[in-house]
Amino acid sequence: MPHLTSTGTARRTSRAEQFGFGVPGYAHPLLAPAEWAELARPGTPLHWAVLNIDNGPGARPDPHCLEAAGRLRNARERALHDEDPQDSVRAAGGRLLGHLDLAFGSRPFGELIADAQSFLDWYRVDGFYLGRCPAERAHLPAVRRLTSTLATLLEDGERLYGQGSGPLVLGLGTHPYPGYAEAADQLVTFSGPWTDYRWSQVAEWTASYPPERFAHFVHGVPRTHLDEAMRIARWQGAGTIFFTDRDGQHGQTDPFATLPRYWDEIVSRIGPGISE
């Protein structure tokens, strides 16, 4: 079940192998076949990837999404059963998360649970990504109620399908009220452009938690600034990252919907066995 980790004492680390990818949502597999294929490639340092059909699971099972979900699940199964003994990162991660849109706290609890159940029934997701999650103290009780219920659903799914369940990730995009750290397994505390990230500051309370509790998503990162971006993530204590040179301009609304142009390079930099 999701571990909903309690406060730890781990500090910042300089080990590059701590990094792995969190993919906040590639385009539909029919439109982005290369992106989804890369996620299933052995050795890709993937912590998790989000499946988002239409701000949720959609109205019915999508055959292309079913196929993509199956490939990702099979890649992890092969790693878990040592068919590819080098793919240790895949064995530890490679989870598929269903996207639940919280709309900053305005969506009814029942709708969110219904979406979650559809993701479990149709795509056998390992966990959930709670997009547009509110960050204020006033919303914390409702978020706690939701994540507690989702954890129970994942436990039921584990018993039903016989597979381990994955994380609950809060898609905040900013540092929330500190109590949110106890409401989920991981918090996305930055999501935005490189021009903001390079001058960003980390909240002091995050230093009490290990890097696997935090994720950073940064778009518009030039290839020449990859090292700097990784240093910032490492210093701020993020264990899961997604950096891309896409910037959401020129007709592309979501910069995280496709592979960065330097995908192979960043995979080689943070893949298993790479260290600084």
Beta strands, then each sheet from edge to edge (+ up, - down):
strand 1: 20-23
strand 2: 46-51
strand 3: 95-101
strand 4: 127-131
strand 5: 168-171
strand 6: 186-193
strand 7: 214-219
strand 8: 240-244
sheet 1: 1+ 2+ 3+ 4+ 5+ 6+ 7+ 8+ 1+
end
